């Protein structure tokens, strides 16, 4: 069994992109009947929005696709680096921050990667839609679906 954490932006913190990615991944593993093989969570690099629900536009986007989430924002912890097999993040600044944090953790087992590296359409970065519109949230959703599907299809 594998563990996955989808890590989100520094600038805002676990209320837009990563809750969408987490909810999408949960739906995919449930549909594939492999949810018992995966422990899925999302977290922020910063502590800005700890305890907050996802952005209303993220929730609305997920609902439009028949997906519900009860996620509350949290910050990445030392344990995450020791517990999860993969920490998949959204952009280069996340990647830098997570790698820096992981260097301070003994026994870091997590493979830290951009979720976008799995995108068959080669969109490496999943842009933060916070200052955008509903269309931008939809783009994030579609990227997450493509990337999560491709990630799940590879051997682990």
N, C-alpha and C positions, 0 to 999 in steps of 0.2 A: 504494500500500500504506500501511496505517496502523499505528501502534504504540499499544499500550494498556498502562497500568500500573494495577493495582488496589491502591490504598494502604489500609493498615490502621490499627488503633487505636494511639493514643499509649500508652494505659494498659498494654497487654500487648505488642503489637508483632509483627504478621505471623505469628501462629500459629493464628488462629481464622477470622476473617471473610475476610480477603483471600486466603488460600490456597484457601478454598472458592470464592470468586469467580473466582480465576485458573483453577482446575481446571475449573469450570463453563464459563468462556469458551473454554478450550482445547477442551473436548469439543464445544461448539456449533460452533466454526469448523471443527473436524475433520469433524463430521457434515455441515456445509454445503460441505465441500471447498474452503474458502477459507483454510485455515491458513497457506498461503504468503503471504497478504496481511497477516497480523497478527503482530507481535512482542508477546508477552504475558508479563508478569512481575508479581510483587507485592512490595511492600516496606513497611516500617514507618516511621513518622515518628521513633520513638525507636530507641535501639540496645539495648534490653533483652534481646532474645532472639536476637541475631544468630547465625546458624549452627545454630539449633535447627530440628528438624522441626516440622510443624504439631501442634497439640494432638491427642492420641489420639482424642478425641471427634470432632474435625473429620475425621480420617482415616477413622474408622469410619462417619461419616455419608456421606462420599464413596463409600466402598466399598459401602455399602448401595445406592447408585445406580450401581454399576458403574464408578466413576471412581477411578483411581489418581493419586497425585501424588508427585513426588520433591523437592518444594520445600524449600529451607532458608531460614529467615528472614534478611532483610537489611534494611539501612537505606536510605531514599531518599537518592540522591546528586544533586549538581549536574547531572551528566550526564543524569539522568532527565528533568529539566526541559527540557533541550535536545534530547533524543532522542525522547521520546514525544510523540505528538500529543494524547493524552488521559491524564490522571491522574484516575481515578475513586475517590472515597473514601467512607467509610461513615457518617460523622456530622459534626456541625457543628465539633467541636473539631479533627478531622482537617483539615477544609476551612480553618479559620483558620490552623492550623500550616503547612499546605502553601502557602497563599497568602503567608504571611509569609516562608517559605523561598524561594519563587519570586521574591519581590521582590529578593532578594539575588543573583539569577542573571541575568547578561547573556544576551541572546538566548533567553529562556524562550519555547519554542514550545508547551508543553503547555497544553491547556485543562483547568483543574482544576474538577471538578464532583462533586457527590454522585451515586453510582451510583443511588441511590433516585429521582433526578429522572426516570429512565426507567421507573419502575414503573407499569404500567397500573392497579394497585390503589392508587396514590398513597401507598404507605408510604415516606415520604421518608428516614427514618433506618433503617439496618440496625444493630440493637442488638448490642453485644458479648455473645456467649453464654457467655463464660468462667466466670462465676459461676452460670450456669444449668444446665439439664439437657439430655438428648439431644433433647428436644422443641424446645428453643431453637436448637440447632444445625440441626435440620430446618427450622425457620422461616427461618433465615439462608440455608440452601440454596435453599429455595423462592423467597425474595426475589431471590437472585442469579440464579436461572434466569429469572425474569420480567424482571428488569432487563437482563440480558445479551442476552436474545432481542430485547427492544425496542431496545436500543442498536444491535445488529447490523442491525436492520431499517431504521434510519434511514440516509439517504444520507450518506456521508463524503467 
